[in-house]
C-alpha cells in the first residue's frame, strides 16, 4: 500500500481487507451516533450500523490509505 501512489493496483485481498476494516469502523460510528442522537430501537440501530458500514467500507476500499490518513484528526 503506497500512500498517494496511483500507479499501484491493489490485489483482491487488499481490497477485501480495506472494505472489511472500513465496514467495522463505519458500523461502529453509525450505530453509536444513531443511539446517541436519535432513536434506540433495535431495528433502526441495526439499519444505521449496516448503512454506516456500507458507506465506510466503500470509502475505505476506494480511497485506501488516503481514507485512513484523513481520520488522523480524530485520534
Backbone torsions as a table, in degrees:
resi	resn	phi	psi	omega
1	UNK	NA	117.5	-179.7
2	UNK	-114.7	119.9	-179.4
3	UNK	-68.1	120.3	177.8
4	UNK	79.4	5.8	179.3
5	UNK	-98.8	96.9	-176.6
6	UNK	-77.4	-9.5	-178.5
7	UNK	-81.5	-11.8	-177.5
8	UNK	-96.0	121.6	177.6
9	UNK	-88.3	124.1	177.8
10	UNK	-72.4	149.0	178.3
11	UNK	-79.5	175.3	-179.5
12	UNK	-63.6	-39.5	179.9
13	UNK	-63.1	-43.8	-180.0
14	UNK	-64.1	-39.4	177.9
15	UNK	-64.5	-40.1	177.3
16	UNK	-66.8	-40.0	178.5
17	UNK	-65.4	-43.0	177.0
18	UNK	-58.9	-47.4	-179.0
19	UNK	-64.0	-42.6	-178.3
20	UNK	-62.8	-45.5	179.9
21	UNK	-67.5	-40.7	176.8
22	UNK	-65.5	-35.6	177.8
23	UNK	-64.0	-44.4	179.9
24	UNK	-62.4	-45.6	179.0
25	UNK	-63.4	-47.5	-179.0
26	UNK	-63.5	-40.1	179.1
27	UNK	-66.1	-40.7	179.4
28	UNK	-65.3	-48.2	-179.6
29	UNK	-66.8	-42.6	-179.9
30	UNK	-62.2	-46.8	-179.3
31	UNK	-68.0	-42.4	-178.0
32	UNK	-68.0	-38.2	176.6
33	UNK	-67.6	-38.6	179.5
34	UNK	-63.3	-44.6	-179.4
35	UNK	-67.6	-37.3	-177.9
36	UNK	-70.3	-41.6	-170.0
37	UNK	-108.6	-16.1	-173.2
38	UNK	-123.1	-120.6	-170.5
39	UNK	-106.1	151.0	176.8
40	UNK	-117.7	62.0	168.4
41	UNK	-103.9	147.9	-174.4
42	UNK	-61.5	-42.7	-177.5
43	UNK	-64.4	-45.5	-179.4
44	UNK	-67.3	-33.5	177.8
45	UNK	-67.8	-41.2	178.2
46	UNK	-66.0	-41.3	178.0
47	UNK	-65.3	-38.6	176.8
48	UNK	-65.7	-38.9	178.2
49	UNK	-66.3	-42.9	178.2
50	UNK	-65.3	-42.2	178.3
51	UNK	-64.1	-46.2	177.6
52	UNK	-63.9	-37.3	178.2
53	UNK	-65.1	-42.5	178.7
54	UNK	-65.7	-40.9	178.7
55	UNK	-67.0	-47.9	180.0
56	UNK	-63.3	-41.2	178.9
57	UNK	-65.3	-41.8	179.5
58	UNK	-66.3	-43.2	178.7
59	UNK	-64.8	-43.2	179.7
60	UNK	-65.8	-37.8	179.3
61	UNK	-66.6	-41.4	-176.8
62	UNK	-75.8	-46.4	-173.7
63	UNK	-91.8	-18.5	174.6
64	UNK	61.9	-128.6	-177.0
65	UNK	-64.2	-30.3	178.6
66	UNK	-64.7	-32.9	176.1
67	UNK	-63.7	-47.5	-178.0
68	UNK	-70.7	-33.9	178.0
69	UNK	-67.3	-29.6	179.1
70	UNK	-71.5	-14.5	-179.7
71	UNK	-93.3	8.4	-178.6
72	UNK	-63.5	-30.8	179.8
73	UNK	-64.4	-21.0	-174.5
74	UNK	-79.6	-25.8	-176.5
75	UNK	-84.6	NA	NA
